[in-house]
Amino acid sequence: MSDNNVNKDKKNNLKFATRLLHFGSEIDKATGASSVPIYQASTFHHEDIHNPPLHDYSRSGNPTRQALEDYIALLEGGERGFAYASGMAAISSTFLMLSSGDHVIVTEDVYGGTYRLLTLILNRLNIESTFVDMTDLEQVKAALQPNTKAVYMETPSNPTLKITDVAAVCEWAKSHELLTILDNTFMTPYYQRPIEQGVDIVLHSATKFLGGHSDVLAGLAVARTAEIGKQLKMLQNGLGTVLAPQESWLLMRGMKTLEARMAHSEISAAKLAAWLDARSDITAVFYPGLANHPGREIHESQSSGYGAVVSFDVGSGERAKRVLNKVTLPLVAVSLGAVESILSYPALMSHAAMPAEVRAARGITDGLLRFSVGLESIEDLIVDLEQALAEE
């Protein structure tokens, strides 16, 4: 066994909170610095033309980005990690493992940007998609076509937090030699490790909970095997969809506090969900930690927590917009997963790319709001939301 594999095994034996801080590059070996250096360089000198350096051009590889990529691979338990300029760059690069004529089965209430990619861009390349309710394994199976090559999951889904049985889908997909891909943005590796359930590629919009501070745009992918990693590396290098050194450093800084932030926000999210669920003027509340959530049992079998996102339907688009204009504490904005709470309106924000009739069929109503709970006092957040919900 190589020294690298021995060190990796030692890191994997550490608790998650420890791995967040002791991930292999936390101390610069050249200087002893307590932070990964930012290698703000586009190219690297060849001391000996017959023995090229490990890194030669930053699109192909950069030491700062490499530290981040090794970091996320360790946290997710995969073979290789990759860092991209955005979550959509990670998603689109991964989908380009498919070829013209291929078909993919996709979670029906997928993130709006992923829906747009599949229906407006990849369809022009003759890559076909079928959207199904992945809470029902039989619907997944029924979507299989002779040209199906992959299954794409989001669990919990965005924004209605539906739960997919990851192990069951992976077992079926493997029997048909299908690639399995999962967007783990909502749960992060702190709560959910899909590779352990059999997933081939795990994706993140690292802009969200991993970065955690609304100050960096980034995407990550983790490959379960070296062979899949080799394919992703070719695409990352060929497409040039890489994350810059400064952003790589910012993301690593944010990731160090992931467990502390997620644990705090989850406690608050559970209180918010329970408070909303008890109100007669709220049409529906979506949160996997609620006892009445239909996917709770499956979620608990594959995740160690419920996350910090709560979606709820206030009954109408008019009321939703009124609430958005009356809240004073959360940001009213696109995105989620930050230290500050963010209240979003999927119909006009994250899922605006979906036609209205498609949103409606997926339960993304005009009255639906998505609350990403931050680190504020939950008591203050509830008081603020209560005044915003009050009828004038």
C-alpha atoms as a printed R data frame, in Angstrom:
    type eleno elety resid chain resno       x      y       z
1   ATOM     1    CA   MET     A     1   0.000  0.000   0.000
2   ATOM     2    CA   SER     A     2   1.349  3.457  -0.945
3   ATOM     3    CA   ASP     A     3   2.010  6.188   1.620
4   ATOM     4    CA   ASN     A     4  -0.852  8.200   0.097
5   ATOM     5    CA   ASN     A     5  -3.297  5.332   0.598
6   ATOM     6    CA   VAL     A     6  -2.075  4.793   4.163
7   ATOM     7    CA   ASN     A     7  -2.580  8.490   4.942
8   ATOM     8    CA   LYS     A     8  -6.013  8.420   3.295
9   ATOM     9    CA   ASP     A     9  -7.063  5.450   5.409
10  ATOM    10    CA   LYS     A    10  -5.890  7.226   8.558
11  ATOM    11    CA   LYS     A    11  -7.913 10.319   7.637
12  ATOM    12    CA   ASN     A    12 -11.010  8.193   6.921
13  ATOM    13    CA   ASN     A    13 -10.802  6.726  10.414
14  ATOM    14    CA   LEU     A    14 -11.119 10.174  11.979
15  ATOM    15    CA   LYS     A    15 -14.492 11.636  12.968
16  ATOM    16    CA   PHE     A    16 -16.071 13.999  10.443
17  ATOM    17    CA   ALA     A    17 -15.433 17.129  12.510
18  ATOM    18    CA   THR     A    18 -11.756 16.225  12.714
19  ATOM    19    CA   ARG     A    19 -11.487 15.485   8.990
20  ATOM    20    CA   LEU     A    20 -12.875 18.937   8.237
21  ATOM    21    CA   LEU     A    21  -9.789 20.441   9.875
22  ATOM    22    CA   HIS     A    22  -7.193 17.709   9.266
23  ATOM    23    CA   PHE     A    23  -7.693 16.784   5.630
24  ATOM    24    CA   GLY     A    24  -4.099 16.449   4.440
25  ATOM    25    CA   SER     A    25  -3.273 19.968   3.238
26  ATOM    26    CA   GLU     A    26  -4.102 21.911   6.381
27  ATOM    27    CA   ILE     A    27  -0.397 22.632   6.949
28  ATOM    28    CA   ASP     A    28   1.811 23.778   4.076
29  ATOM    29    CA   LYS     A    29   4.692 21.298   3.917
30  ATOM    30    CA   ALA     A    30   7.114 23.862   2.482
31  ATOM    31    CA   THR     A    31   6.690 26.593   5.098
32  ATOM    32    CA   GLY     A    32   4.558 25.183   7.910
33  ATOM    33    CA   ALA     A    33   1.876 27.768   7.204
34  ATOM    34    CA   SER     A    34  -1.488 26.935   8.788
35  ATOM    35    CA   SER     A    35  -3.386 27.605   5.568
36  ATOM    36    CA   VAL     A    36  -3.159 26.206   2.045
37  ATOM    37    CA   PRO     A    37  -1.203 28.727  -0.054
38  ATOM    38    CA   ILE     A    38  -3.004 30.453  -2.906
39  ATOM    39    CA   TYR     A    39  -0.964 29.601  -5.982
40  ATOM    40    CA   GLN     A    40  -2.021 32.547  -8.121
41  ATOM    41    CA   ALA     A    41  -0.198 31.291 -11.192
42  ATOM    42    CA   SER     A    42  -1.368 30.310 -14.647
43  ATOM    43    CA   THR     A    43   1.714 28.314 -15.635
44  ATOM    44    CA   PHE     A    44   4.643 26.484 -14.016
45  ATOM    45    CA   HIS     A    45   8.346 26.348 -14.892
46  ATOM    46    CA   HIS     A    46   9.911 23.105 -16.128
47  ATOM    47    CA   GLU     A    47  13.268 22.772 -14.374
48  ATOM    48    CA   ASP     A    48  14.057 19.697 -16.452
49  ATOM    49    CA   ILE     A    49  12.237 19.239 -19.747
50  ATOM    50    CA   HIS     A    50  12.620 15.460 -19.419
51  ATOM    51    CA   ASN     A    51  10.937 15.480 -15.988
52  ATOM    52    CA   PRO     A    52   7.912 17.771 -16.146
53  ATOM    53    CA   PRO     A    53   6.508 19.158 -12.889
54  ATOM    54    CA   LEU     A    54   3.304 17.793 -11.342
55  ATOM    55    CA   HIS     A    55   1.468 20.952 -12.408
56  ATOM    56    CA   ASP     A    56   2.228 22.654 -15.700
57  ATOM    57    CA   TYR     A    57  -0.820 24.840 -16.447
58  ATOM    58    CA   SER     A    58  -3.557 25.862 -14.025
59  ATOM    59    CA   ARG     A    59  -6.433 24.758 -16.219
60  ATOM    60    CA   SER     A    60  -5.022 21.237 -16.065
61  ATOM    61    CA   GLY     A    61  -4.060 21.416 -12.401
62  ATOM    62    CA   ASN     A    62  -3.304 23.947  -9.696
63  ATOM    63    CA   PRO     A    63  -1.912 23.122  -6.220
64  ATOM    64    CA   THR     A    64  -4.576 25.161  -4.398
65  ATOM    65    CA   ARG     A    65  -7.383 23.590  -6.379
66  ATOM    66    CA   GLN     A    66  -5.819 20.157  -5.921
67  ATOM    67    CA   ALA     A    67  -5.934 20.574  -2.142
68  ATOM    68    CA   LEU     A    68  -9.656 21.342  -2.384
69  ATOM    69    CA   GLU     A    69 -10.300 18.419  -4.721
70  ATOM    70    CA   ASP     A    70  -8.533 16.011  -2.389
71  ATOM    71    CA   TYR     A    71 -10.485 17.537   0.512
72  ATOM    72    CA   ILE     A    72 -13.949 16.873  -0.956
73  ATOM    73    CA   ALA     A    73 -12.924 13.377  -2.101
74  ATOM    74    CA   LEU     A    74 -11.938 12.572   1.485
75  ATOM    75    CA   LEU     A    75 -15.198 13.929   2.913
76  ATOM    76    CA   GLU     A    76 -17.402 12.077   0.425
77  ATOM    77    CA   GLY     A    77 -15.369  8.872   0.546
78  ATOM    78    CA   GLY     A    78 -14.639  8.874  -3.188
79  ATOM    79    CA   GLU     A    79 -11.577  8.190  -5.279
80  ATOM    80    CA   ARG     A    80 -11.123 11.646  -6.869
81  ATOM    81    CA   GLY     A    81 -12.587 15.104  -6.493
82  ATOM    82    CA   PHE     A    82 -12.957 17.935  -8.994
83  ATOM    83    CA   ALA     A    83 -13.613 21.651  -8.519
84  ATOM    84    CA   TYR     A    84 -15.510 23.787 -11.015
85  ATOM    85    CA   ALA     A    85 -16.388 27.426 -11.543
86  ATOM    86    CA   SER     A    86 -20.004 26.864 -10.399
87  ATOM    87    CA   GLY     A    87 -22.437 24.151  -9.439
88  ATOM    88    CA   MET     A    88 -23.872 24.191 -12.955
89  ATOM    89    CA   ALA     A    89 -20.362 23.830 -14.394
90  ATOM    90    CA   ALA     A    90 -19.975 20.659 -12.315
91  ATOM    91    CA   ILE     A    91 -23.385 19.365 -13.400
92  ATOM    92    CA   SER     A    92 -22.972 20.196 -17.101
93  ATOM    93    CA   SER     A    93 -19.449 18.758 -17.253
94  ATOM    94    CA   THR     A    94 -20.705 15.535 -15.675
95  ATOM    95    CA   PHE     A    95 -23.618 15.225 -18.093
96  ATOM    96    CA   LEU     A    96 -21.142 15.495 -20.960
97  ATOM    97    CA   MET     A    97 -19.966 12.012 -20.063
98  ATOM    98    CA   LEU     A    98 -23.024 11.112 -22.133
99  ATOM    99    CA   SER     A    99 -23.002 11.056 -25.929
100 ATOM   100    CA   SER     A   100 -25.444 11.960 -28.672
101 ATOM   101    CA   GLY     A   101 -28.281  9.446 -28.685
102 ATOM   102    CA   ASP     A   102 -28.002  8.628 -24.975
103 ATOM   103    CA   HIS     A   103 -30.889  8.857 -22.516
104 ATOM   104    CA   VAL     A   104 -30.946  9.764 -18.819
105 ATOM   105    CA   ILE     A   105 -33.619  9.271 -16.146
106 ATOM   106    CA   VAL     A   106 -33.956 12.339 -13.898
107 ATOM   107    CA   THR     A   107 -35.715 13.309 -10.667
108 ATOM   108    CA   GLU     A   108 -38.808 15.220 -11.785
109 ATOM   109    CA   ASP     A   109 -38.564 18.143  -9.338
110 ATOM   110    CA   VAL     A   110 -34.914 18.702 -10.081
111 ATOM   111    CA   TYR     A   111 -33.178 22.087  -9.621
112 ATOM   112    CA   GLY     A   112 -34.344 24.530 -12.289
113 ATOM   113    CA   GLY     A   113 -30.867 25.083 -13.709
114 ATOM   114    CA   THR     A   114 -30.454 21.347 -14.250
115 ATOM   115    CA   TYR     A   115 -33.871 21.215 -15.919
116 ATOM   116    CA   ARG     A   116 -32.857 24.084 -18.222
117 ATOM   117    CA   LEU     A   117 -29.579 22.351 -19.121
118 ATOM   118    CA   LEU     A   118 -31.369 19.129 -20.024
119 ATOM   119    CA   THR     A   119 -34.326 20.592 -21.894
120 ATOM   120    CA   LEU     A   120 -32.784 23.575 -23.681
121 ATOM   121    CA   ILE     A   121 -29.133 22.646 -24.229
122 ATOM   122    CA   LEU     A   122 -28.414 18.910 -24.018
123 ATOM   123    CA   ASN     A   123 -31.522 18.074 -26.029
124 ATOM   124    CA   ARG     A   124 -29.907 20.011 -28.919
125 ATOM   125    CA   LEU     A   125 -27.035 17.533 -28.660
126 ATOM   126    CA   ASN     A   126 -29.544 14.656 -28.925
127 ATOM   127    CA   ILE     A   127 -29.165 13.678 -25.255
128 ATOM   128    CA   GLU     A   128 -32.654 12.703 -24.108
129 ATOM   129    CA   SER     A   129 -34.194 13.012 -20.636
130 ATOM   130    CA   THR     A   130 -37.187 11.472 -18.899
131 ATOM   131    CA   PHE     A   131 -38.332 13.090 -15.645
132 ATOM   132    CA   VAL     A   132 -39.948 10.782 -13.098
133 ATOM   133    CA   ASP     A   133 -41.152 10.825  -9.506
134 ATOM   134    CA   MET     A   134 -38.210  9.040  -7.901
135 ATOM   135    CA   THR     A   135 -40.081  8.417  -4.688
136 ATOM   136    CA   ASP     A   136 -41.580  5.540  -6.698
137 ATOM   137    CA   LEU     A   137 -38.948  3.029  -7.825
138 ATOM   138    CA   GLU     A   138 -41.408  1.479 -10.275
139 ATOM   139    CA   GLN     A   139 -41.591  4.763 -12.177
140 ATOM   140    CA   VAL     A   140 -37.801  4.789 -12.411
141 ATOM   141    CA   LYS     A   141 -37.800  1.258 -13.782
142 ATOM   142    CA   ALA     A   142 -40.579  2.043 -16.247
143 ATOM   143    CA   ALA     A   143 -38.529  4.914 -17.702
144 ATOM   144    CA   LEU     A   144 -35.751  2.582 -18.855
145 ATOM   145    CA   GLN     A   145 -35.079  2.719 -22.588
146 ATOM   146    CA   PRO     A   146 -32.626  0.790 -24.774
147 ATOM   147    CA   ASN     A   147 -30.424  3.920 -24.944
148 ATOM   148    CA   THR     A   148 -30.589  4.775 -21.219
149 ATOM   149    CA   LYS     A   149 -27.109  5.362 -19.851
150 ATOM   150    CA   ALA     A   150 -27.565  7.188 -16.523
151 ATOM   151    CA   VAL     A   151 -29.844  7.994 -13.587
152 ATOM   152    CA   TYR     A   152 -29.683 11.455 -12.017
153 ATOM   153    CA   MET     A   153 -30.971 11.927  -8.457
154 ATOM   154    CA   GLU     A   154 -31.626 14.804  -6.066
155 ATOM   155    CA   THR     A   155 -32.546 13.808  -2.549
156 ATOM   156    CA   PRO     A   156 -33.951 15.719  -0.819
157 ATOM   157    CA   SER     A   157 -35.163 17.310  -4.036
158 ATOM   158    CA   ASN     A   158 -35.242 21.033  -4.681
159 ATOM   159    CA   PRO     A   159 -37.558 22.633  -3.593
160 ATOM   160    CA   THR     A   160 -40.207 20.110  -2.429
161 ATOM   161    CA   LEU     A   161 -37.729 17.907  -0.507
162 ATOM   162    CA   LYS     A   162 -38.945 14.574  -1.872
163 ATOM   163    CA   ILE     A   163 -36.832 11.570  -0.899
164 ATOM   164    CA   THR     A   164 -35.323  8.987  -3.239
165 ATOM   165    CA   ASP     A   165 -34.258  5.567  -1.970
166 ATOM   166    CA   VAL     A   166 -30.662  5.904  -3.139
167 ATOM   167    CA   ALA     A   167 -29.525  2.337  -2.433
168 ATOM   168    CA   ALA     A   168 -32.562  0.851  -4.192
169 ATOM   169    CA   VAL     A   169 -32.098  3.017  -7.286
170 ATOM   170    CA   CYS     A   170 -28.371  2.246  -7.391
171 ATOM   171    CA   GLU     A   171 -28.950 -1.500  -7.065
172 ATOM   172    CA   TRP     A   172 -31.403 -1.427  -9.972
173 ATOM   173    CA   ALA     A   173 -29.199  0.895 -12.054
174 ATOM   174    CA   LYS     A   174 -26.160 -1.320 -11.540
175 ATOM   175    CA   SER     A   175 -28.096 -4.337 -12.829
176 ATOM   176    CA   HIS     A   176 -28.557 -2.391 -16.087
177 ATOM   177    CA   GLU     A   177 -24.991 -0.984 -16.141
178 ATOM   178    CA   LEU     A   178 -26.228  2.590 -15.715
179 ATOM   179    CA   LEU     A   179 -24.166  5.452 -14.345
180 ATOM   180    CA   THR     A   180 -25.654  6.917 -11.148
181 ATOM   181    CA   ILE     A   181 -25.291 10.624 -10.326
182 ATOM   182    CA   LEU     A   182 -26.567 12.440  -7.237
183 ATOM   183    CA   ASP     A   183 -26.735 16.122  -6.325
184 ATOM   184    CA   ASN     A   184 -25.854 16.209  -2.612
185 ATOM   185    CA   THR     A   185 -26.031 19.998  -2.183
186 ATOM   186    CA   PHE     A   186 -28.800 20.042   0.445
187 ATOM   187    CA   MET     A   187 -27.327 17.372   2.723
188 ATOM   188    CA   THR     A   188 -23.558 17.767   2.190
189 ATOM   189    CA   PRO     A   189 -21.235 14.896   3.201
190 ATOM   190    CA   TYR     A   190 -21.871 15.823   6.835
191 ATOM   191    CA   TYR     A   191 -25.362 14.339   6.672
192 ATOM   192    CA   GLN     A   192 -25.287 12.097   3.580
193 ATOM   193    CA   ARG     A   193 -22.582 10.091   1.833
194 ATOM   194    CA   PRO     A   194 -24.120  8.747  -1.395
195 ATOM   195    CA   ILE     A   195 -21.011  6.882  -2.551
196 ATOM   196    CA   GLU     A   196 -21.545  4.526   0.384
197 ATOM   197    CA   GLN     A   197 -25.018  3.843  -1.061
198 ATOM   198    CA   GLY     A   198 -23.530  2.933  -4.446
199 ATOM   199    CA   VAL     A   199 -23.623  6.275  -6.295
200 ATOM   200    CA   ASP     A   200 -20.949  6.730  -8.987
201 ATOM   201    CA   ILE     A   201 -20.699 10.538  -9.031
202 ATOM   202    CA   VAL     A   202 -21.681 12.983  -6.275
203 ATOM   203    CA   LEU     A   203 -22.208 16.641  -7.174
204 ATOM   204    CA   HIS     A   204 -22.397 19.845  -5.149
205 ATOM   205    CA   SER     A   205 -23.236 23.432  -5.711
206 ATOM   206    CA   ALA     A   206 -20.469 24.344  -3.273
207 ATOM   207    CA   THR     A   207 -21.719 27.931  -3.401
208 ATOM   208    CA   LYS     A   208 -24.301 26.755  -0.873
209 ATOM   209    CA   PHE     A   209 -23.640 24.940   2.432
210 ATOM   210    CA   LEU     A   210 -20.039 23.964   1.718
211 ATOM   211    CA   GLY     A   211 -18.917 27.543   1.110
212 ATOM   212    CA   GLY     A   212 -21.507 28.803   3.544
213 ATOM   213    CA   HIS     A   213 -20.888 32.556   3.419
214 ATOM   214    CA   SER     A   214 -22.464 33.845   0.188
215 ATOM   215    CA   ASP     A   215 -19.043 34.917  -1.058
216 ATOM   216    CA   VAL     A   216 -17.876 32.220  -3.455
217 ATOM   217    CA   LEU     A   217 -19.305 30.583  -6.576
218 ATOM   218    CA   ALA     A   218 -18.140 26.977  -6.962
219 ATOM   219    CA   GLY     A   219 -19.086 23.438  -7.899
220 ATOM   220    CA   LEU     A   220 -17.640 20.073  -6.884
221 ATOM   221    CA   ALA     A   221 -17.814 16.513  -8.145
222 ATOM   222    CA   VAL     A   222 -16.547 13.298  -6.569
223 ATOM   223    CA   ALA     A   223 -15.949 10.082  -8.507
224 ATOM   224    CA   ARG     A   224 -16.445  6.715  -6.833
225 ATOM   225    CA   THR     A   225 -13.790  4.961  -8.960
226 ATOM   226    CA   ALA     A   226 -10.483  5.853 -10.568
227 ATOM   227    CA   GLU     A   227 -11.911  5.073 -14.023
228 ATOM   228    CA   ILE     A   228 -14.817  7.479 -13.609
229 ATOM   229    CA   GLY     A   229 -12.367 10.000 -12.178
230 ATOM   230    CA   LYS     A   230 -10.242  9.696 -15.303
231 ATOM   231    CA   GLN     A   231 -13.251 10.512 -17.485
232 ATOM   232    CA   LEU     A   232 -14.226 13.505 -15.349
233 ATOM   233    CA   LYS     A   233 -10.645 14.796 -15.403
234 ATOM   234    CA   MET     A   234 -10.564 14.689 -19.197
235 ATOM   235    CA   LEU     A   235 -13.812 16.660 -19.369
236 ATOM   236    CA   GLN     A   236 -12.751 19.186 -16.735
237 ATOM   237    CA   ASN     A   237  -9.484 19.841 -18.543
238 ATOM   238    CA   GLY     A   238 -11.007 19.787 -22.015
239 ATOM   239    CA   LEU     A   239 -13.897 22.097 -21.177
240 ATOM   240    CA   GLY     A   240 -11.847 24.372 -18.908
241 ATOM   241    CA   THR     A   241 -14.640 24.661 -16.357
242 ATOM   242    CA   VAL     A   242 -12.204 24.924 -13.449
243 ATOM   243    CA   LEU     A   243 -12.311 26.797 -10.155
244 ATOM   244    CA   ALA     A   244  -9.715 29.552  -9.717
245 ATOM   245    CA   PRO     A   245  -7.150 29.440  -6.865
246 ATOM   246    CA   GLN     A   246  -8.657 32.311  -4.836
247 ATOM   247    CA   GLU     A   247 -12.122 30.739  -4.920
248 ATOM   248    CA   SER     A   248 -10.640 27.334  -4.081
249 ATOM   249    CA   TRP     A   249  -9.041 28.822  -0.968
250 ATOM   250    CA   LEU     A   250 -12.243 30.615   0.060
251 ATOM   251    CA   LEU     A   251 -14.217 27.398  -0.313
252 ATOM   252    CA   MET     A   252 -11.761 25.436   1.841
253 ATOM   253    CA   ARG     A   253 -11.971 28.125   4.508
254 ATOM   254    CA   GLY     A   254 -15.754 27.851   4.518
255 ATOM   255    CA   MET     A   255 -15.752 24.052   4.619
256 ATOM   256    CA   LYS     A   256 -13.792 23.971   7.865
257 ATOM   257    CA   THR     A   257 -16.882 25.134   9.787
258 ATOM   258    CA   LEU     A   258 -19.385 22.957   7.879
259 ATOM   259    CA   GLU     A   259 -20.371 20.716  10.792
260 ATOM   260    CA   ALA     A   260 -20.791 23.578  13.267
261 ATOM   261    CA   ARG     A   261 -22.924 25.556  10.816
262 ATOM   262    CA   MET     A   262 -25.066 22.633   9.654
263 ATOM   263    CA   ALA     A   263 -25.717 21.350  13.174
264 ATOM   264    CA   HIS     A   264 -26.836 24.782  14.386
265 ATOM   265    CA   SER     A   265 -29.001 25.495  11.356
266 ATOM   266    CA   GLU     A   266 -30.656 22.075  11.463
267 ATOM   267    CA   ILE     A   267 -31.861 22.621  15.041
268 ATOM   268    CA   SER     A   268 -33.385 25.923  13.980
269 ATOM   269    CA   ALA     A   269 -34.876 24.457  10.791
270 ATOM   270    CA   ALA     A   270 -36.663 21.751  12.785
271 ATOM   271    CA   LYS     A   271 -38.209 24.412  15.047
272 ATOM   272    CA   LEU     A   272 -39.262 26.485  12.050
273 ATOM   273    CA   ALA     A   273 -40.824 23.482  10.295
274 ATOM   274    CA   ALA     A   274 -42.775 22.487  13.410
275 ATOM   275    CA   TRP     A   275 -44.007 26.074  13.899
276 ATOM   276    CA   LEU     A   276 -45.144 26.320  10.272
277 ATOM   277    CA   ASP     A   277 -46.753 22.876  10.381
278 ATOM   278    CA   ALA     A   278 -48.889 23.929  13.355
279 ATOM   279    CA   ARG     A   279 -50.301 26.972  11.536
280 ATOM   280    CA   SER     A   280 -53.699 26.662   9.903
281 ATOM   281    CA   ASP     A   281 -52.878 29.317   7.298
282 ATOM   282    CA   ILE     A   282 -50.002 27.321   5.750
283 ATOM   283    CA   THR     A   283 -51.150 24.947   2.999
284 ATOM   284    CA   ALA     A   284 -48.177 22.568   3.192
285 ATOM   285    CA   VAL     A   285 -44.769 22.241   4.833
286 ATOM   286    CA   PHE     A   286 -41.933 20.238   3.303
287 ATOM   287    CA   TYR     A   287 -39.149 19.096   5.639
288 ATOM   288    CA   PRO     A   288 -37.881 15.509   6.008
289 ATOM   289    CA   GLY     A   289 -37.623 15.910   9.786
290 ATOM   290    CA   LEU     A   290 -41.388 16.256  10.205
291 ATOM   291    CA   ALA     A   291 -43.135 13.106  11.431
292 ATOM   292    CA   ASN     A   292 -45.675 13.400   8.612
293 ATOM   293    CA   HIS     A   293 -43.108 13.627   5.820
294 ATOM   294    CA   PRO     A   294 -43.801 10.641   3.523
295 ATOM   295    CA   GLY     A   295 -40.111  9.991   2.881
296 ATOM   296    CA   ARG     A   296 -38.857 10.357   6.434
297 ATOM   297    CA   GLU     A   297 -38.146  6.665   7.060
298 ATOM   298    CA   ILE     A   298 -36.136  6.251   3.861
299 ATOM   299    CA   HIS     A   299 -34.329  9.525   4.490
300 ATOM   300    CA   GLU     A   300 -33.312  8.399   7.967
301 ATOM   301    CA   SER     A   301 -31.920  5.151   6.549
302 ATOM   302    CA   GLN     A   302 -29.484  7.011   4.275
303 ATOM   303    CA   SER     A   303 -28.856 10.311   6.059
304 ATOM   304    CA   SER     A   304 -27.797 11.276   9.580
305 ATOM   305    CA   GLY     A   305 -29.811 14.499   9.689
306 ATOM   306    CA   TYR     A   306 -32.566 16.490   8.032
307 ATOM   307    CA   GLY     A   307 -30.761 19.581   6.807
308 ATOM   308    CA   ALA     A   308 -31.504 23.280   7.044
309 ATOM   309    CA   VAL     A   309 -33.963 23.891   4.190
310 ATOM   310    CA   VAL     A   310 -37.711 24.172   4.829
311 ATOM   311    CA   SER     A   311 -40.198 24.787   2.024
312 ATOM   312    CA   PHE     A   312 -43.770 25.852   2.682
313 ATOM   313    CA   ASP     A   313 -46.844 26.892   0.711
314 ATOM   314    CA   VAL     A   314 -48.614 30.039   1.867
315 ATOM   315    CA   GLY     A   315 -51.599 29.420  -0.395
316 ATOM   316    CA   SER     A   316 -51.162 31.845  -3.280
317 ATOM   317    CA   GLY     A   317 -48.623 33.739  -5.307
318 ATOM   318    CA   GLU     A   318 -50.031 37.044  -4.107
319 ATOM   319    CA   ARG     A   319 -49.491 36.090  -0.466
320 ATOM   320    CA   ALA     A   320 -46.035 34.684  -1.161
321 ATOM   321    CA   LYS     A   321 -44.917 37.961  -2.724
322 ATOM   322    CA   ARG     A   322 -46.377 39.895   0.197
323 ATOM   323    CA   VAL     A   323 -44.374 37.775   2.647
324 ATOM   324    CA   LEU     A   324 -41.216 38.289   0.614
325 ATOM   325    CA   ASN     A   325 -41.675 42.037   0.746
326 ATOM   326    CA   LYS     A   326 -42.417 42.117   4.489
327 ATOM   327    CA   VAL     A   327 -39.662 39.981   6.022
328 ATOM   328    CA   THR     A   328 -36.775 41.939   7.494
329 ATOM   329    CA   LEU     A   329 -34.208 39.329   8.598
330 ATOM   330    CA   PRO     A   330 -33.622 36.736   5.854
331 ATOM   331    CA   LEU     A   331 -32.138 37.745   2.557
332 ATOM   332    CA   VAL     A   332 -34.770 37.585  -0.168
333 ATOM   333    CA   ALA     A   333 -32.541 36.096  -2.774
334 ATOM   334    CA   VAL     A   334 -31.516 33.252  -5.015
335 ATOM   335    CA   SER     A   335 -29.339 30.564  -3.363
336 ATOM   336    CA   LEU     A   336 -29.260 28.891   0.038
337 ATOM   337    CA   GLY     A   337 -26.915 27.392   2.603
338 ATOM   338    CA   ALA     A   338 -25.369 30.568   4.013
339 ATOM   339    CA   VAL     A   339 -24.676 31.838   7.527
340 ATOM   340    CA   GLU     A   340 -27.518 34.284   6.973
341 ATOM   341    CA   SER     A   341 -31.012 32.940   6.323
342 ATOM   342    CA   ILE     A   342 -32.229 33.153   2.734
343 ATOM   343    CA   LEU     A   343 -35.889 33.190   1.702
344 ATOM   344    CA   SER     A   344 -36.399 32.270  -1.950
345 ATOM   345    CA   TYR     A   345 -39.335 32.185  -4.343
346 ATOM   346    CA   PRO     A   346 -38.801 29.145  -6.601
347 ATOM   347    CA   ALA     A   347 -41.424 30.175  -9.168
348 ATOM   348    CA   LEU     A   348 -39.477 33.336 -10.024
349 ATOM   349    CA   MET     A   349 -35.977 32.308  -8.895
350 ATOM   350    CA   SER     A   350 -34.488 28.791  -8.816
351 ATOM   351    CA   HIS     A   351 -37.194 27.243 -11.015
352 ATOM   352    CA   ALA     A   352 -38.063 30.145 -13.298
353 ATOM   353    CA   ALA     A   353 -36.655 28.122 -16.211
354 ATOM   354    CA   MET     A   354 -39.483 25.599 -15.788
355 ATOM   355    CA   PRO     A   355 -42.720 26.431 -17.617
356 ATOM   356    CA   ALA     A   356 -45.576 27.209 -15.217
357 ATOM   357    CA   GLU     A   357 -47.486 24.051 -16.103
358 ATOM   358    CA   VAL     A   358 -44.373 21.914 -15.492
359 ATOM   359    CA   ARG     A   359 -43.798 23.558 -12.105
360 ATOM   360    CA   ALA     A   360 -47.417 22.986 -11.142
361 ATOM   361    CA   ALA     A   361 -47.227 19.301 -12.086
362 ATOM   362    CA   ARG     A   362 -44.218 18.948  -9.782
363 ATOM   363    CA   GLY     A   363 -45.849 20.657  -6.827
364 ATOM   364    CA   ILE     A   364 -43.859 23.873  -7.246
365 ATOM   365    CA   THR     A   365 -46.831 26.171  -6.771
366 ATOM   366    CA   ASP     A   366 -46.990 29.951  -6.960
367 ATOM   367    CA   GLY     A   367 -47.449 29.991  -3.175
368 ATOM   368    CA   LEU     A   368 -44.309 27.961  -2.425
369 ATOM   369    CA   LEU     A   369 -41.432 29.587  -0.527
370 ATOM   370    CA   ARG     A   370 -38.074 28.033   0.338
371 ATOM   371    CA   PHE     A   371 -36.419 29.031   3.613
372 ATOM   372    CA   SER     A   372 -32.731 28.248   4.062
373 ATOM   373    CA   VAL     A   373 -32.191 28.659   7.794
374 ATOM   374    CA   GLY     A   374 -28.988 30.418   8.811
375 ATOM   375    CA   LEU     A   375 -27.312 31.104  12.127
376 ATOM   376    CA   GLU     A   376 -29.611 33.805  13.483
377 ATOM   377    CA   SER     A   377 -31.736 33.202  16.571
378 ATOM   378    CA   ILE     A   378 -34.650 31.045  15.465
379 ATOM   379    CA   GLU     A   379 -36.897 32.954  17.851
380 ATOM   380    CA   ASP     A   380 -36.109 36.178  15.989
381 ATOM   381    CA   LEU     A   381 -36.635 34.515  12.613
382 ATOM   382    CA   ILE     A   382 -40.033 33.173  13.659
383 ATOM   383    CA   VAL     A   383 -41.165 36.558  15.030
384 ATOM   384    CA   ASP     A   384 -40.135 38.167  11.750
385 ATOM   385    CA   LEU     A   385 -41.889 35.542   9.635
386 ATOM   386    CA   GLU     A   386 -45.005 35.777  11.803
387 ATOM   387    CA   GLN     A   387 -45.366 39.490  11.145
388 ATOM   388    CA   ALA     A   388 -44.793 38.885   7.439
389 ATOM   389    CA   LEU     A   389 -47.528 36.218   7.363
390 ATOM   390    CA   ALA     A   390 -50.003 38.392   9.257
391 ATOM   391    CA   GLU     A   391 -52.930 39.517   7.150
392 ATOM   392    CA   GLU     A   392 -53.110 43.252   6.606
